[in-house]
Amino acid sequence: MRELAGSSRYFTPYPLVAHADLKRLSEPPPALNPHLGRPPAIDVVERYLVALFLRRYVTYCARRGRFAQMEGAARLRCEVVQWREPGPAAA
């Protein structure tokens, strides 16, 4: 029978986990779709380009007789043009 050197070898029912795996298991899971947590923000140039495209798309749809698409694009264009940047409340 062999003798064990101190308590260096003993039976354990738990599997040994490497340090990297232990760190990975202790990290919080990544957030799915973090961009949905805050509303999208567009700047003035993007708003101008979207409004320009939608204006031309409304004209295209009107000429082709696609009135449902035209009405949807016109409503979206109105929302984009009237949208204001959220800023500090006026006192």
C-alpha positions as CSV (number, residue, x, y, z in Angstrom):
1,M,0.0,0.0,0.0
2,R,1.3,3.4,-0.9
3,E,1.4,6.3,1.5
4,L,0.0,9.7,0.5
5,A,2.1,12.8,1.1
6,G,0.0,14.8,3.5
7,S,-3.4,15.9,2.3
8,S,-2.2,16.6,-1.3
9,R,-4.2,13.7,-2.7
10,Y,-7.6,12.8,-1.5
11,F,-10.9,11.8,-3.0
12,T,-13.3,14.6,-4.0
13,P,-16.7,14.1,-5.6
14,Y,-16.6,17.5,-7.3
15,P,-14.8,17.9,-10.6
16,L,-11.9,20.3,-10.8
17,V,-12.6,23.5,-12.7
18,A,-9.9,25.5,-14.4
19,H,-9.4,29.1,-13.4
20,A,-10.6,30.4,-16.8
21,D,-13.7,28.3,-16.7
22,L,-14.4,29.5,-13.2
23,K,-14.1,33.2,-14.2
24,R,-16.3,32.5,-17.2
25,L,-19.0,30.9,-15.0
26,S,-18.9,33.8,-12.5
27,E,-19.4,36.5,-15.2
28,P,-22.9,37.8,-15.8
29,P,-24.5,36.7,-19.1
30,P,-24.4,39.3,-21.9
31,A,-27.5,41.4,-22.3
32,L,-29.5,40.5,-25.4
33,N,-30.4,43.5,-27.6
34,P,-28.9,46.2,-25.4
35,H,-29.7,48.8,-28.0
36,L,-33.4,48.4,-27.2
37,G,-32.8,49.8,-23.7
38,R,-32.6,53.4,-25.0
39,P,-34.4,55.0,-27.8
40,P,-32.5,55.5,-31.0
41,A,-31.1,59.0,-31.6
42,I,-30.5,60.5,-35.0
43,D,-28.7,63.7,-35.7
44,V,-29.7,66.6,-38.0
45,V,-27.9,65.2,-41.1
46,E,-29.5,61.8,-40.7
47,R,-32.9,63.3,-40.2
48,Y,-32.5,65.5,-43.4
49,L,-31.4,62.5,-45.5
50,V,-34.3,60.3,-44.2
51,A,-36.8,63.1,-44.9
52,L,-35.3,63.6,-48.4
53,F,-35.6,59.9,-49.2
54,L,-39.1,59.7,-47.9
55,R,-40.2,62.7,-49.9
56,R,-38.9,61.1,-53.1
57,Y,-40.4,57.8,-52.1
58,V,-43.8,59.4,-51.6
59,T,-43.6,60.9,-55.1
60,Y,-42.6,57.5,-56.6
61,C,-45.4,55.7,-54.9
62,A,-48.0,58.3,-56.0
63,R,-46.9,58.0,-59.6
64,R,-47.0,54.2,-59.5
65,G,-50.4,54.1,-57.8
66,R,-49.1,52.6,-54.6
67,F,-51.3,54.6,-52.3
68,A,-51.0,52.5,-49.1
69,Q,-47.2,52.7,-49.2
70,M,-47.4,56.4,-50.1
71,E,-49.6,57.2,-47.0
72,G,-47.3,55.2,-44.7
73,A,-44.2,56.9,-46.0
74,A,-45.9,60.3,-45.7
75,R,-46.8,59.7,-42.1
76,L,-43.3,58.5,-41.3
77,R,-41.8,61.6,-43.0
78,C,-44.0,63.9,-40.9
79,E,-42.8,62.1,-37.7
80,V,-39.2,62.5,-38.8
81,V,-39.5,66.1,-39.7
82,Q,-41.3,67.1,-36.5
83,W,-39.1,65.0,-34.2
84,R,-37.1,67.0,-31.7
85,E,-33.9,66.1,-29.8
86,P,-34.7,65.4,-26.2
87,G,-33.0,68.1,-24.2
88,P,-33.2,69.7,-20.7
89,A,-36.6,70.8,-19.6
90,A,-37.3,74.5,-20.1
91,A,-37.5,76.3,-16.8
